[in-house]
Structures are given as structure tokens and as C-alpha cells.
Amino acid sequence: MQTITVNLTSASDERSYPIYIGNGILNQPGLVLRHLPRKRVAIVSNTTVAPLYLESFRGMLESHGVTSVPIILPDGEKYKNWETLNLIFDALLAHRCERHTLVVALGGGVVGDLAGFAAATYLRGVPFIQVPTTLLAQVDSSVGGKTGINHPLGKNMIGAFYQPRVVLIDTSTLDTLPDKELRAGIAEIIKYGLIRDSAFLEWLESNMPKLLARDREILIEAVRRSCLHKAEIVEADEHESGVRALLNLGHTFGHAIENAMGYGRWLHGEAVAAGTILAAELSRRLHMIGEADVERIRKIYLRAGLPVVAPNLGPEKYLHLMGLDKKVEAGKMRFVLLKRIGEAVVRSDVPSEVLRNMLSECTADA
């Protein structure tokens, strides 16, 4: 088992927490029990993950005297909304869950975001832990404390920064993950290589076939290195006022794609992959990287089986949706662009004509 610590200690605050990474560690009760304030938990899962892992996880806890309240949500990005969030509150209230009842997020990124936001706001804050079961959640959304829901006008526009007590990553849960979801998670792994670690990108290029084949050692190493990058960035900038914004490479375009196409039609990782190609092409047109760099980025996403052409929404639709992005500041859109492979930067001085031309020329009808 690998352990990474997210160090958020300050003079007046101790919120550091471990990320445990390993194969089969979901059945190690000590990794969970040591973080429980009371022997009662509420386990939030969904209709896809619950039949696979809920009963064994509950049984493991109950064998150590921990009672649990199961909360099963519908599965899908389209359910990441107020109505589904209220299902969690309804269950917590109906079962008289108290301030020391810990919330467990057992599932992918949607479950984690919903359960985390519920924990952040129920009784003005109850403890929670992340048990991510998808690759995308394991390498990105479960770490760092971003929680929230979507709004019809924008993705993740309503939420809170609220850190878990522990992140328990059991890579054996990826055995049941559909190939499409696995590839979506790889999109976020590639991101770390592009924004801050060119050596990691080279490692991914060499090991992509093994990663797609779910080689256990390669999976664990990819997850470990991704979580290490995420932890370092969160430690430096918990509330995304600086360097953490770089984690949004491809996301400004990707969120626009998800919104326009209808939440759930494009997986988040798929939209990020296509959005990253747009960000790379925009970087090239601003003379930051060369055509060979763009082609290299396109090639690794293609090898991962991810889309590299964004849908043609029309420049105006893209601009409208991107204008609702969380990174907009003083009315200006801010883009994460590549200074070179392994180094990203946030820029708000992108000429409108360059952006519009790129959106017209680099998208295609679905």
C-alpha cells in the first residue's frame, strides 16, 4: 500500500489527511475505523456501484461495531443537481444523523461531489471520507476537497471547498469499470504530465498499452503519481487562487462541451480530452508551443482511445458557455495554456479573433 499525505496544517488549523492507494485495501477496516468520530456512518453510493461494493463494505464496518445508513442515488452526471442532493439530506434527516455521523462517498466523481457537498452543509458540516471507485475520481476529484453540483447554466457552479478525512483508493474496484470510463480517467492522468511533469508524460507514452490493459502495477503507479501531483498543488493553493487553476487544462472548453451536449452524453474525461486539444491549438496559435507539440498531445489522447475533435457548437455558443466558467475574472475569460510540454500558465489576454478562428477551424459536426 502507498500513502500520500495532503498537508493542510497551519498555525490555527489541522486538516491534513492521508490518501491510501493499493489493491484490495477496501477490506482493511483499520484504514477507515481510525478516522471515525463515532461508530455510525452514512454511506452514499449509486445504483451502479452499490450492488458491487456496498454490502461487503457495510459488512466489514458492522463486524467492528459500526452501524451504517445506506443512501443509494441514481447514477449519472445528469443527476448531479439539487434534487439528488436533497435525497441525501432527506435520508440523513430521516435517520436522525448527528454532527458526528461520518458520510462515506462510495462511488465515482458524481457521488463524491454530491456526498461531499452534503457533508459540507448538513448541520453546517459533518466529517466525510472519499472511497472513489472510478479512475477519474481516484486520480482527481476525490482529492482536494472540491464538492458541488451542476446548474443548467454551468458545471460545478454551486459547491464548497470541504476536505475529506481520508481518501481510500482501492485499485481493484477498477476491475469492474467499463473501458469507456477507464479511458475517461486516463484523460485526467495525462493532464498532470502536460501541466507539470514531462517525464511522467513520457512514462505514460511508454506504458499506455499496459495502462489500458489494467496492469496492476502500472495502474497503481499512475494513480500514485497523479495523486502526488494533486496533493502538492492543493497544499500550495487549496482554494484555487493561483497554481491550482492549472489543473483546469482543457476544462474551460470541456465544461462547455458537457453543458451544450447535455450532461452525461460526453463523459467528463472525454470532454477534457477534446478540450485539451483546443487548448493546445490555442497555445500554438499564440506562439507558445509548436505544431509538433500539438501533434504529440493529440497522439497520446488517440492512443488512450479518447476523442481529439471537439463538437462544432459554433464560436458564439462556446463563448457564451465559457463566459460562465468559474475562472472568469473581472469579466475576462482565463485560459489554461501550455508554455511548453510540462509547463502550463493561465492567461486572460487571448485575442478574441484568434479564439473565434480557432473554434471555427478546430471543431467538427458531431
Summary of the structure (lengths in Angstrom):
residues: 366
radius of gyration: 19.9
end to end distance: 43.1
largest distance: 63.4
contacts: 1306
relative contact order: 0.11
helix: 51%
strand: 20%
